[in-house]
Amino acid sequence: MNENLYGQEAYKEIYTRWFGREGNDTTVSVLAERLLARYKDPPKIVDGVLDVKDRAGVSLGSRILLESYVLQDVDGATLAEPMQVNYAEYTDDRVKFRAETY
C-alpha cells in the first residue's frame, strides 16, 4: 500500500503525558495505523433531525447504522453506513444530530 496515496504530506502531532519522554513505539504505531485507516478517505458527514421517539438511539459518541438516500453505492442503491454521532442537540420534540463514518 502506498503511504502517500493522494500525493500530499500530512502531519499530526499528538501531545500526551502517557507516553513519557522515551515514547512508546508500539502504542504509537497502533495509534498511527488507526488514524490512517480512519482518515485514508475523507469521512462522510451527515446532519439530520429525528423525532423525539428516536432519542434513546442517538447520544453523543454512540455508533449508529445510518441508511439514507444521500449514502449510495456506485449503482445508486441506498447504503447502510456505520457512523458515530459527534453532535446531538435535544429539544422537546426533535433531536438534531451530526454523524460521520468511522
Backbone as JSON Lines, residues from 0, in Angstrom:
{"i":0,"aa":"M","n":[0.84,-1.19,0.0],"ca":[0.0,0.0,0.0],"c":[0.88,1.24,0.0]}
{"i":1,"aa":"N","n":[0.55,2.2,-0.82],"ca":[1.3,3.44,-0.91],"c":[0.99,4.32,0.29]}
{"i":2,"aa":"E","n":[2.03,4.76,1.01],"ca":[1.82,5.59,2.19],"c":[1.3,6.98,1.84]}
{"i":3,"aa":"N","n":[1.62,7.46,0.64],"ca":[1.23,8.8,0.23],"c":[0.22,8.68,-0.9]}
{"i":4,"aa":"L","n":[-0.95,8.16,-0.59],"ca":[-1.97,7.79,-1.56],"c":[-2.44,8.95,-2.43]}
{"i":5,"aa":"Y","n":[-2.58,10.15,-1.84],"ca":[-3.1,11.28,-2.59],"c":[-2.02,12.3,-2.97]}
{"i":6,"aa":"G","n":[-0.75,11.96,-2.79],"ca":[0.33,12.82,-3.24],"c":[0.54,14.07,-2.42]}
{"i":7,"aa":"Q","n":[0.17,14.04,-1.17],"ca":[0.41,15.21,-0.32],"c":[0.83,14.75,1.07]}
{"i":8,"aa":"E","n":[1.67,15.55,1.68],"ca":[2.18,15.24,3.02],"c":[1.17,15.69,4.06]}
{"i":9,"aa":"A","n":[1.09,14.96,5.16],"ca":[0.21,15.34,6.26],"c":[0.9,14.93,7.57]}
{"i":10,"aa":"Y","n":[0.86,15.83,8.53],"ca":[1.46,15.58,9.83],"c":[0.42,15.82,10.91]}
{"i":11,"aa":"K","n":[0.52,15.04,11.95],"ca":[-0.36,15.23,13.1],"c":[0.48,15.04,14.35]}
{"i":12,"aa":"E","n":[0.55,16.07,15.17],"ca":[1.26,15.98,16.44],"c":[0.25,15.72,17.54]}
{"i":13,"aa":"I","n":[0.56,14.75,18.36],"ca":[-0.31,14.42,19.48],"c":[0.51,14.59,20.76]}
{"i":14,"aa":"Y","n":[0.04,15.46,21.62],"ca":[0.71,15.69,22.89],"c":[-0.02,14.92,23.98]}
{"i":15,"aa":"T","n":[0.73,14.1,24.69],"ca":[0.12,13.32,25.76],"c":[1.16,13.03,26.83]}
{"i":16,"aa":"R","n":[0.75,12.94,28.04],"ca":[1.67,12.65,29.14],"c":[1.87,11.16,29.34]}
{"i":17,"aa":"W","n":[1.08,10.32,28.7],"ca":[1.13,8.89,28.94],"c":[2.28,8.18,28.24]}
{"i":18,"aa":"F","n":[2.88,8.76,27.24],"ca":[3.97,8.1,26.54],"c":[5.32,8.38,27.18]}
{"i":19,"aa":"G","n":[5.44,9.41,28.01],"ca":[6.71,9.74,28.66],"c":[7.71,10.32,27.7]}
{"i":20,"aa":"R","n":[8.9,10.6,28.2],"ca":[9.96,11.21,27.36],"c":[10.5,10.25,26.32]}
{"i":21,"aa":"E","n":[10.58,8.98,26.67],"ca":[11.15,7.99,25.75],"c":[10.15,7.56,24.69]}
{"i":22,"aa":"G","n":[8.88,7.75,24.95],"ca":[7.86,7.34,23.99],"c":[7.54,5.86,24.13]}
{"i":23,"aa":"N","n":[6.62,5.41,23.35],"ca":[6.22,4.02,23.36],"c":[5.92,3.66,21.9]}
{"i":24,"aa":"D","n":[6.92,3.11,21.23],"ca":[6.82,2.86,19.79],"c":[5.66,1.94,19.42]}
{"i":25,"aa":"T","n":[5.39,0.94,20.23],"ca":[4.31,0.01,19.92],"c":[2.96,0.71,19.93]}
{"i":26,"aa":"T","n":[2.71,1.46,21.0],"ca":[1.44,2.17,21.11],"c":[1.3,3.23,20.03]}
{"i":27,"aa":"V","n":[2.38,3.94,19.75],"ca":[2.34,4.98,18.73],"c":[2.06,4.39,17.35]}
{"i":28,"aa":"S","n":[2.66,3.24,17.03],"ca":[2.42,2.65,15.7],"c":[0.97,2.17,15.58]}
{"i":29,"aa":"V","n":[0.39,1.63,16.66],"ca":[-1.02,1.21,16.63],"c":[-1.91,2.43,16.44]}
{"i":30,"aa":"L","n":[-1.64,3.5,17.18],"ca":[-2.41,4.74,17.06],"c":[-2.3,5.33,15.65]}
{"i":31,"aa":"A","n":[-1.1,5.33,15.09],"ca":[-0.9,5.86,13.73],"c":[-1.66,5.03,12.7]}
{"i":32,"aa":"E","n":[-1.63,3.72,12.83],"ca":[-2.36,2.86,11.88],"c":[-3.86,3.11,11.95]}
{"i":33,"aa":"R","n":[-4.38,3.29,13.15],"ca":[-5.82,3.54,13.3],"c":[-6.21,4.9,12.73]}
{"i":34,"aa":"L","n":[-5.37,5.92,12.94],"ca":[-5.66,7.24,12.37],"c":[-5.61,7.2,10.85]}
{"i":35,"aa":"L","n":[-4.61,6.51,10.3],"ca":[-4.51,6.4,8.84],"c":[-5.7,5.65,8.26]}
{"i":36,"aa":"A","n":[-6.13,4.58,8.92],"ca":[-7.28,3.82,8.43],"c":[-8.55,4.66,8.48]}
{"i":37,"aa":"R","n":[-8.71,5.46,9.55],"ca":[-9.92,6.26,9.68],"c":[-9.99,7.38,8.66]}
{"i":38,"aa":"Y","n":[-8.85,8.01,8.39],"ca":[-8.85,9.19,7.53],"c":[-8.2,8.95,6.17]}
{"i":39,"aa":"K","n":[-8.05,7.69,5.77],"ca":[-7.5,7.4,4.45],"c":[-8.34,8.07,3.37]}
{"i":40,"aa":"D","n":[-9.63,7.92,3.48],"ca":[-10.57,8.62,2.62],"c":[-11.33,9.61,3.49]}
{"i":41,"aa":"P","n":[-11.7,10.76,2.95],"ca":[-12.43,11.73,3.77],"c":[-13.72,11.12,4.32]}
{"i":42,"aa":"P","n":[-13.99,11.34,5.62],"ca":[-15.2,10.76,6.2],"c":[-16.46,11.41,5.64]}
{"i":43,"aa":"K","n":[-17.51,10.63,5.54],"ca":[-18.81,11.16,5.14],"c":[-19.48,11.73,6.38]}
{"i":44,"aa":"I","n":[-20.03,12.92,6.27],"ca":[-20.69,13.57,7.39],"c":[-22.15,13.81,7.03]}
{"i":45,"aa":"V","n":[-23.05,13.4,7.92],"ca":[-24.48,13.54,7.69],"c":[-25.09,14.29,8.87]}
{"i":46,"aa":"D","n":[-25.88,15.34,8.56],"ca":[-26.66,16.06,9.56],"c":[-28.11,15.64,9.4]}
{"i":47,"aa":"G","n":[-28.82,15.61,10.51],"ca":[-30.22,15.24,10.41],"c":[-31.03,15.65,11.61]}
{"i":48,"aa":"V","n":[-32.33,15.49,11.47],"ca":[-33.27,15.77,12.56],"c":[-34.17,14.54,12.68]}
{"i":49,"aa":"L","n":[-34.31,14.06,13.9],"ca":[-35.14,12.9,14.17],"c":[-36.27,13.28,15.1]}
{"i":50,"aa":"D","n":[-37.28,12.45,15.12],"ca":[-38.38,12.62,16.05],"c":[-37.9,12.26,17.46]}
{"i":51,"aa":"V","n":[-38.54,12.82,18.46],"ca":[-38.13,12.6,19.84],"c":[-38.21,11.13,20.25]}
{"i":52,"aa":"K","n":[-39.04,10.33,19.59],"ca":[-39.14,8.9,19.93],"c":[-37.83,8.15,19.65]}
{"i":53,"aa":"D","n":[-36.96,8.7,18.8],"ca":[-35.68,8.08,18.47],"c":[-34.54,8.59,19.35]}
{"i":54,"aa":"R","n":[-34.87,9.35,20.37],"ca":[-33.86,9.98,21.23],"c":[-32.93,8.96,21.89]}
{"i":55,"aa":"A","n":[-33.46,7.84,22.31],"ca":[-32.65,6.85,23.03],"c":[-31.51,6.29,22.17]}
{"i":56,"aa":"G","n":[-31.7,6.2,20.87],"ca":[-30.68,5.64,20.0],"c":[-29.63,6.62,19.54]}
{"i":57,"aa":"V","n":[-29.8,7.9,19.86],"ca":[-28.87,8.93,19.39],"c":[-28.32,9.7,20.58]}
{"i":58,"aa":"S","n":[-27.12,9.33,20.98],"ca":[-26.43,10.07,22.03],"c":[-25.0,10.33,21.58]}
{"i":59,"aa":"L","n":[-24.38,11.32,22.14],"ca":[-23.03,11.71,21.75],"c":[-22.07,10.53,21.89]}
{"i":60,"aa":"G","n":[-21.38,10.22,20.81],"ca":[-20.42,9.12,20.82],"c":[-21.0,7.77,20.45]}
{"i":61,"aa":"S","n":[-22.32,7.67,20.32],"ca":[-22.92,6.37,20.01],"c":[-22.68,6.0,18.55]}
{"i":62,"aa":"R","n":[-22.63,4.71,18.32],"ca":[-22.47,4.2,16.96],"c":[-23.84,3.85,16.42]}
{"i":63,"aa":"I","n":[-24.07,4.27,15.18],"ca":[-25.36,4.01,14.55],"c":[-25.12,3.42,13.16]}
{"i":64,"aa":"L","n":[-26.1,2.76,12.65],"ca":[-26.08,2.28,11.28],"c":[-27.08,3.14,10.53]}
{"i":65,"aa":"L","n":[-26.58,4.07,9.73],"ca":[-27.43,5.06,9.07],"c":[-27.71,4.65,7.64]}
{"i":66,"aa":"E","n":[-28.97,4.62,7.29],"ca":[-29.4,4.31,5.93],"c":[-30.15,5.53,5.4]}
{"i":67,"aa":"S","n":[-29.67,6.08,4.3],"ca":[-30.26,7.3,3.75],"c":[-30.04,7.35,2.24]}
{"i":68,"aa":"Y","n":[-30.89,8.1,1.56],"ca":[-30.73,8.26,0.12],"c":[-29.46,9.03,-0.23]}
{"i":69,"aa":"V","n":[-28.9,9.78,0.71],"ca":[-27.67,10.53,0.43],"c":[-26.43,9.63,0.46]}
{"i":70,"aa":"L","n":[-26.56,8.42,0.99],"ca":[-25.47,7.45,1.01],"c":[-25.79,6.35,0.01]}
{"i":71,"aa":"Q","n":[-25.11,6.4,-1.14],"ca":[-25.41,5.44,-2.21],"c":[-24.13,4.79,-2.71]}
{"i":72,"aa":"D","n":[-24.29,3.57,-3.27],"ca":[-23.16,2.92,-3.89],"c":[-23.05,3.38,-5.35]}
{"i":73,"aa":"V","n":[-22.15,2.79,-6.11],"ca":[-21.92,3.23,-7.49],"c":[-23.12,3.02,-8.4]}
{"i":74,"aa":"D","n":[-24.01,2.1,-8.03],"ca":[-25.2,1.84,-8.83],"c":[-26.41,2.66,-8.39]}
{"i":75,"aa":"G","n":[-26.26,3.46,-7.33],"ca":[-27.36,4.28,-6.85],"c":[-28.22,3.62,-5.79]}
{"i":76,"aa":"A","n":[-27.84,2.42,-5.37],"ca":[-28.59,1.74,-4.31],"c":[-28.24,2.37,-2.95]}
{"i":77,"aa":"T","n":[-29.21,2.44,-2.08],"ca":[-29.01,3.02,-0.76],"c":[-28.09,2.13,0.07]}
{"i":78,"aa":"L","n":[-27.13,2.75,0.74],"ca":[-26.2,2.03,1.6],"c":[-26.54,2.26,3.07]}
{"i":79,"aa":"A","n":[-26.23,1.3,3.88],"ca":[-26.3,1.47,5.34],"c":[-24.86,1.63,5.82]}
{"i":80,"aa":"E","n":[-24.52,2.82,6.29],"ca":[-23.14,3.12,6.69],"c":[-23.03,3.12,8.21]}
{"i":81,"aa":"P","n":[-21.99,2.46,8.75],"ca":[-21.73,2.6,10.19],"c":[-21.17,4.0,10.45]}
{"i":82,"aa":"M","n":[-21.76,4.7,11.4],"ca":[-21.35,6.07,11.7],"c":[-21.3,6.27,13.2]}
{"i":83,"aa":"Q","n":[-20.64,7.36,13.59],"ca":[-20.56,7.72,15.0],"c":[-21.12,9.12,15.18]}
{"i":84,"aa":"V","n":[-21.98,9.29,16.17],"ca":[-22.61,10.58,16.44],"c":[-21.59,11.48,17.13]}
{"i":85,"aa":"N","n":[-21.32,12.66,16.52],"ca":[-20.38,13.59,17.14],"c":[-21.04,14.91,17.53]}
{"i":86,"aa":"Y","n":[-22.34,15.02,17.36],"ca":[-23.11,16.19,17.8],"c":[-24.55,15.75,18.02]}
{"i":87,"aa":"A","n":[-25.11,16.15,19.14],"ca":[-26.52,15.84,19.41],"c":[-27.11,16.98,20.22]}
{"i":88,"aa":"E","n":[-28.25,17.49,19.76],"ca":[-28.97,18.56,20.46],"c":[-30.42,18.12,20.61]}
{"i":89,"aa":"Y","n":[-30.89,18.13,21.84],"ca":[-32.23,17.64,22.14],"c":[-33.16,18.81,22.44]}
{"i":90,"aa":"T","n":[-34.35,18.79,21.85],"ca":[-35.41,19.73,22.19],"c":[-36.61,18.89,22.63]}
{"i":91,"aa":"D","n":[-37.72,19.54,22.89],"ca":[-38.89,18.81,23.36],"c":[-39.42,17.79,22.36]}
{"i":92,"aa":"D","n":[-39.35,18.11,21.06],"ca":[-39.95,17.22,20.07],"c":[-39.0,16.74,18.98]}
{"i":93,"aa":"R","n":[-37.75,17.19,18.99],"ca":[-36.8,16.82,17.94],"c":[-35.42,16.53,18.51]}
{"i":94,"aa":"V","n":[-34.62,15.79,17.73],"ca":[-33.22,15.53,18.04],"c":[-32.42,15.91,16.8]}
{"i":95,"aa":"K","n":[-31.6,16.95,16.91],"ca":[-30.68,17.29,15.83],"c":[-29.39,16.52,16.07]}
{"i":96,"aa":"F","n":[-28.81,15.97,15.0],"ca":[-27.57,15.2,15.17],"c":[-26.66,15.39,13.97]}
{"i":97,"aa":"R","n":[-25.4,15.08,14.2],"ca":[-24.39,15.02,13.13],"c":[-23.59,13.75,13.38]}
{"i":98,"aa":"A","n":[-23.34,13.0,12.33],"ca":[-22.59,11.75,12.46],"c":[-21.6,11.66,11.31]}
{"i":99,"aa":"E","n":[-20.5,10.95,11.55],"ca":[-19.52,10.72,10.48],"c":[-19.1,9.27,10.46]}
{"i":100,"aa":"T","n":[-18.69,8.83,9.27],"ca":[-18.26,7.44,9.12],"c":[-17.01,7.21,9.94]}
{"i":101,"aa":"Y","n":[-16.84,5.99,10.35],"ca":[-15.63,5.64,11.12],"c":[-15.05,4.35,10.6]}
